[in-house]
């Protein structure tokens, strides 16, 4: 298993990326390939007295930023850490991880690794912590703004295979994101997808509304990339409003401030528990290779967790199982 | 101005509805027409010693529940409080308010009042309190699961006219709900809507993501009914998760419980500030008559506030302005 990490992607690169990779390498007892500006990586190693022995280095002089148009950036910056890393990930038994531009990672993954045969569209799968202390997968979280019902059917399939393998679930429960729980609810896309999911060999539990997002009633929530991204950003906006409100309350009086000080730690722990950016990263499902997107704001711990997830993903049979199911499905159609 | 209230709609009917209507009637110094099972309404009046003089009563023996299929219920239950009330609302200078089934209210409004000439689809417009202490209108919040870009264009127009008249805004800022702030972002629908809104005589400020929902950067957020409903329910789910978390924290230790007791009141006030169900109700824009949907869980105060909003709406020039703009638009096309 080759673990390849884009050292230059993300808001805190290369520092936090390199540190997280070092922690992961040490805990796993496995060497990690760092791709990026080796001089800058070396600086970080020196500054934090990190041992070189945990790494192989592959130099890549360019960096793709979040502001660049993904397709153009991937085409032009062949010597970027993202493209060089993806090129290395062509090798069997490897995993590639980046906290860089989601769009560029997705485009690059399609260019360098391609889709799994039979899969129509890859999806970004986000893992959201639920109140049972487990994970609920939301996909697609934004790879495909416009979807057909068959894409959603394949998302359900891919999500099931991922959750089964990564979280040892016998039959992961799949729900469809909708605006009502009854079968006939929703827009034309969701109605059609409902029928397809009912006919699928998965544990389909029906429609689910945003109000039970964190209840843990299902393991996988399937939707189009537009709706999925709207959900994620609405959670973010609501959380921001809440923490802003709590801070405001704390300022109201000295006594409350004192009381609030006692709650600071548990509130922080609570926020951390639901912070999906800190866990395991997001697999790009449907891509013909193990690719993990870590959140742009990832710190060393988030990167370490994402490497752990990537290591497991890379070793698993997830991609070959998707290949099997995808082809099977398409010969059926 | 005739204020007509469905006394039987909502989770807390008729009690909270009647009480809220009584408070509104007294504060406004205006009689209100209560529609519903007069015997049950009288019981409430007696129990709470509410004076009859504030009301006219119109008997309606049936009630439409949330569980009924809207179109069927409206067709079959012509003697329901909802249908009888909407029939009364045909009268010029009237407003109808219900906390009953949203679907039935929408269907009923179309049957009894029809659409404003030139308007393709009515929309449910929800008013969400933002952190500036003002209101942001989200529409469509669920009337139309599938939308065309021209519907969104009209939603923007109707929302602008409503916010201008009700909140004395010179040029209410309109944003499009999207998954990125750049112009070319989103699905096919939003891209097309973006172009239409740019050509419209409104204060279009571009795309807005869910993460800035509560920031108050715009007065109106336009989207299809599926996405709008997903946003609302995601806010609800996230809020539920947060308040659950806070409660959990309070239980962690006696000291924190004590500290938490001090914060109970401000936390409640904070929650109340953002509780959109407590404010002014939701207008069904595009319907040829002033119709206000109050939240199903409304208590007396929420009903009172919704009656106030309805009273203002009924007196305003909103509908005639929409008529003007709608027709103008359609002769242009």
Interface residues (C-beta under 8 A of the other chain):
Chain A: X131 X142 X145 X146 X177 X179 X186 X187 X188 X190 X209 X210 X211 X212 X213 X214 X215 X224 X225 X226 X227 X229 X230 X231 X232 X233 X234 X235 X236 X237 X238 X239 X240 X241 X242 X244 X245 X246 X248 X249 X252 X255 X256 X258 X259 X260 X262 X263 X266 X267 X270 X273 X274
Chain B: X131 X142 X145 X146 X177 X179 X186 X187 X188 X190 X209 X210 X211 X212 X213 X214 X215 X224 X225 X226 X227 X229 X230 X231 X232 X233 X234 X235 X236 X237 X238 X239 X240 X241 X242 X244 X245 X246 X248 X249 X252 X255 X256 X258 X259 X260 X262 X263 X266 X267 X270 X273 X274
